[in-house]
Amino acid sequence: MQVLYLVVLLWCTTLLSASLLHTLDIDTTMILHNESEQMKGRDGDDTLPKERNSYSTLYAQLLLDYDITEDIFLSVGAKANGIITEDTYTTPQYLRGKMNSDLLNRALISEASMNYDNGVLALVAGRQSVDYDWLLGSVDGFLAMAGSDESLSMRLFWFQDYTILQYNYYAKIKDINENKGMYGAIVKINHEPVDISLFSYYVQDLRHIFGGHFNLIYDRFGMNISYSEARALSLASYHYDESFFNMSLEFLYRQHYVETGFSQTGKNGLLAMIQMGSFMFGQFYLSNQVDRENALNGFMKYIYANRQWRFECIGGMTQYDNNFVRVAKRLYAYELDLYLKYKISAEFSADVGVMLMDVDEHDPLQVDQNLFMLNLVYSYENY
């Protein structure tokens, strides 16, 4: 019931926004989401039959910025997710990898921070929303930034708690490292045609995650190179080091965009690096096993976009190993994703997606997946 109350509140706030324009910056999104997923085990394995899971959900988020002075403002944000219908798997292995209504029915404050920004120096205290390398969600802590992302900037942050809520994902980590929190620094250098970003995150005595990416854009061509590494420190219970390398070339001609590239995951997979929201990383919705051990992935992406339509196609093949449960080398997985988005008006849009993944029959952990999703989206902002 609290989810429905919050959804109504978000809608009413949007309707009343005309009277609040002079005091508030408003950004709100509502998504009516439906997805249907099918999993299928290896041929001849009766314990992993072909089975389907589906649900519909209403997801809403709202962000308000209130200007106190020219340089000081207050940010308040909320998110809500409510399952409308649900038909879950019955096979235990399928259930383990799928969130249900008990986890996804949520209403929470996603932002509540005091902010200072004079164009050169920015300070934030409280709960804020971040989207950094290997870190995506709401964090409780402090952030300071000097400079500008358009030229040169440095971010320093510390946070203690982490939360993320999407229409198909929820996670929360309290009192990181027994209240010691997580420290981080991000440096960005932008000097056309080159864009460089370096980052370093440190969880005291547990783990150090660091890396960077290099982007070169010249005329209609681009090149992207990135590398990330996670090193286990003295108190880490999961004591494996991890790494991820990615490189791609891109080309833009009028309304057509093509990107092709490859990635390489280290011998220990990416369990530690994707714990805080990085389920969105990579080229694929279903990840195509690029988080597995020694995963060598090649992919190609094509996008066509105009004022109303956007079509996206992503395909790839991954060769990977399975060393932790049963030693298996040179396994293969294939994935093809298709997306179509139509902009109905300035505020309303609809998108549909189909994801197909075929994994190696010798993989003891993974099964084939087919996923269909449909979103009806309402977005509004007054700035």
N, C-alpha and C positions, 0 to 999 in steps of 0.2 A: 504494500500500500504506500510506503514512503517513497518508492520509486515513481508511482503515478502522481503523487503530490508534487514531487520535484519537476517532473515533466510538465505538468500544468503550470508550475511557477515559471519555468523557462519560456513557455509559450506566451504567457501573460506579459512577461518582461519584454518580449519582442514586440508585442502589440502596443505596449505603453512607451516604446522607445522614442517615439517622436517628441514626447514631452521631456525626455531626459537627454536629448542630444547635446544641450549646452553644458552638461556636467559630466557625462559618462561616455567612454568609448565602449561599445558593445560588440561582442562577437559571439554568435550562437550558431549551433549546428544540431540538427535532428536527423537521425538515420533510422528508417524502417528496414531492417536487415533480415534476409531469409537465406539460409544455406542448407544444402542437402549433400551429405558426404557418404560415399560408399567405400568400404574396405574389403579386400579380398586376399586371403592367404594363398600359399603355394598350392598348385594343383595336387590333389591327392591328400591334402592335410585337412581332415574333417574337423580338427579343433579350431581352425581359423576359417570359417565359412564366409561366403559373400553376405555382407550385412550393411544396412543403411542407418545413418543417424541424421536427424534433421531438427531444426528449430527456427523460430522467428523471434526477433527481439526488437525493442524500441530503445534506441540509444540517443542520449541528448547531452550536450555540453554547452556551458555558458561561461564567458569571461567578461568581467567588468573592470575597467580602469577608471579610477576617479582622481582627477587632478586636484591636488591640494594647493600647490604652487606651480610655477612654471617648470621647476625641476623635480618636484616631489609628487608622487602619485601612489595610490593604494590599488592593489590588484586583488580581486576576489573571483574565484572560479569554482564551478561545480560540475560534476558529471553524474549521470544516472543511466542505469541499464536494467531493463526488465524483460524477462523471457515471457513471450506471449503464448507460444506453443512449443512443445518439445517431445521428440521421439528418440530415445537414447538407444545406444548399443546394449546388447546383453553379453557379448563376448568379453571376458575380463581384460584381455590384452588390448582390445580396441578402446575400452573404457578408460584405461590408464592414461592414454594420450589425448583425451577429450574432456574439456570442461563442461559442466552441466549447470542447471539453474541454481543449484545451491551455492555455487561460486560466482556466477555471472549476475545474479540479482543483487545489484549494489547501488547505493547512492552515497557520494562522498564529496568532500571539499577538495578540489584538485589544486587550487591556488589560494593563498592568503598571505600576501607579502607587502611590506613597505619598501618602496623603490625610490632611489635617487638617481637621476640621469641628467647631466648637463651637456651631453653630446660628446664629451671626452672621457669622463669618469662615470661609471655606473655602479651602484651598490644595491644589493637586494638582501633582505632578511625575512625569513619565514618560509612558507611553502611555495614553491615555484615549479613551473613546468619546463623541462629541459629536453632537448633532442640533440645529443652529442654522439660521437663515436662510441658504440657499445653501451650507451646509457640513454634510455628513453622512458620518461614518465614524470611523476611528481616527486620532488625531494624536499625534505625539511632541513634547512641549514642556512648558509651564508654564501654569497657570491660577490666578487668584485671584478670589474672589467675596466681596463684602461685602453683607450684608442678606439679605432673604428674597424669593423669587419671589411669595409670597402678599401682599406689600406693596410693598417697594422694594428693588431689588438692582442691583448693578453687577458685571459680569464683565470682567476684563482677561486676555488670553491672548497667548501667542507659541508658534508651533509650526514645526517644520522639515520634517517628513515627513508624508505623508498616505497612508492605505490604506483601502480599503473592499472587503468581500467579501459578496456576496449569492448566492442560489442561481441567479441569472441575470445577475450583473454583477460585474466585478472591475476595480479601478483602483489604481494606485500612483504616487505622485509623490515622488521622493527629492530632498533638499537643495534645497528651494524657494528660488529666486532666489539660487543659489550660496551656500547655507548662511545667508543673511540671514533666511530664514523669513518668516512672515506674522504680523502683529500684529492684534489685534482688541479691540474694546470693545462690550459689550452692556449696555444699561440697560433695566430692566423696572419699570413702575409699575402697580400693581394697586390700584385704589380703586373698589370696586363702585359702579355697574355698568360701570366703564370699565377696560379693560386696554390698556396702551400698551407697545410695545417699540421701541427704537431701537438700531441697530447700525452699526458702522463697521469695515471690514477694510482693511488697508493692506499691500500688497506693495511694498517700497521701490523707487521709480522705475519700477515696472511698472504697477500697477493699484490703484485705490481703489474698493472696493465699499461702498455705504452705503445706508441706508433705514430703514424702520420700518413698523409696522402698528398700527392702532387697532381695538379690538374693544369693542363696546357690547352688553351682554346685559341685557335688562330683561324680567322675567317669562318669557314663552314666545317673545319676539322677540329677534333679534340682528342686528347690522350689522358687517361687516368691511371695512376699507379698508387697503390696503398699497401701498407704493411702494418700489422698489429701483432703484439706478443704479450702473453700473460705468463709471469714467472711466479711459481709458488715459493713462499717465504717460510720461515722456520716453523711457524705454528699451523700451517695449512694442513688440514686432514686430507684434502684432495691435493696430493703433492706433485701432480703432473704439470709440466710446462706446456703451453699451447701457442700456436702461431697461425696467422692467416695472411696470405698474399693475394692481391687482386690486380689485374691489369686489363684495360680495355681501350679500344679505339672507337671513335664515334664520328658520324658524318651527318650533316643537316643540309637538305636541299628543299627549299620552299617549305611544304607542309610534311615532308618525309624525314624521319630520323632513323638511322641505323646504327646499332652498336654491336660490336663483337669483342669477345675477350675470354679470359680464363682466370681461374683462381686455384690456389693450392693451400690446403689445410695441413697442419703439422701432424706428427705421428700420434698425438694424443687427443685429436678431435678438438671441439670447442665448448665443452661443458661449462667451464668457469666463465668464459668470455660472454656467453649469451644469457647469463642469469638475470641481468637487469634490463629487460626490455628489448634486447637485440633479436628477438624473434622476427623483427621486421628487416633484419639485415639481408644482404645478398640479392640475387636476381629472381628468386622464385618464391611464390606464396607458400609452397610446401617444402621449400629449401632444397629439394632434390639431393639430400644426403651430403650437402657441402659442409656440414658440421661434423662429419665422421672422420675417422683416422685416415691420414694420407689421401684425402679426397682431392683428386685432380678433376677440375670441372671446366668444360668449355661451353659457351653460351652465345646466343645471338638474339638481339631484340630489335623489333621493328615497331615504329609508332607513326600513325597518321593522325593529324589533328587539324581541325578548322574551328570556326566560331561555335559550332553546335555539336560536332561529333569528335570523338577521340577513340581510335582503335589501337590496341596494343597486343602484340604477339611476342611471346618469349619461349624459346626452346633451348634445351641443353642436355648434355650427357655428362655423367659423373662416374669416374672410376675411383673406388674407395676400398679400404680394408676394414675388417672387423677383428680386432685383437683382444678385446676385453672379455667378451663372453665366450667366443669360440674363434680360434685362429682361422681366418679366411682371408685370402688375398685376391686382389683384382676382381672385386664385385662391381657390377654396373647398374646404374639407375638412369632413367630417361624421364624428362618432364616437358610437357607442352602446356602453356597457359595462354588463354585468349580473354581479352577484356574489351568491352564496348561501353562507352559512356555517351549519353545524350543530354545536352543542356536544354531543359524545357523552357526556362526563363532565367532571369538574373538570379533568382533565389532557389529554384527547383532544378534538380537533375536526377537522372536515373542511370544506373550502371549494372551490367551483368558480367559475370566472370565464369569461366570453365577452366578447371585445372586437372590435368591428367598426369599421374606419375606411375611408372612401371619400375619396380625394383627387382634385383636379382633374386631368382628362386632359391639361391644358396644362402641368402641372408637370413639368419635365425631371428632377427629382431624386427625387421620392417616388412610391411605388406603393401600391395598395390593400393593406390588411393585415387578416387575420382571425386571432385568437388564442384558443385554448382552453387553460385551465390547471386542474389539480386538485391540491390540497394535502391531505395528511394530517399533522396537527400534534400533537406532544406537548410540553406545557409543564409545568414544575414550578418552584415557588419555596417557600421555607420561612420567609418573613417577611411 
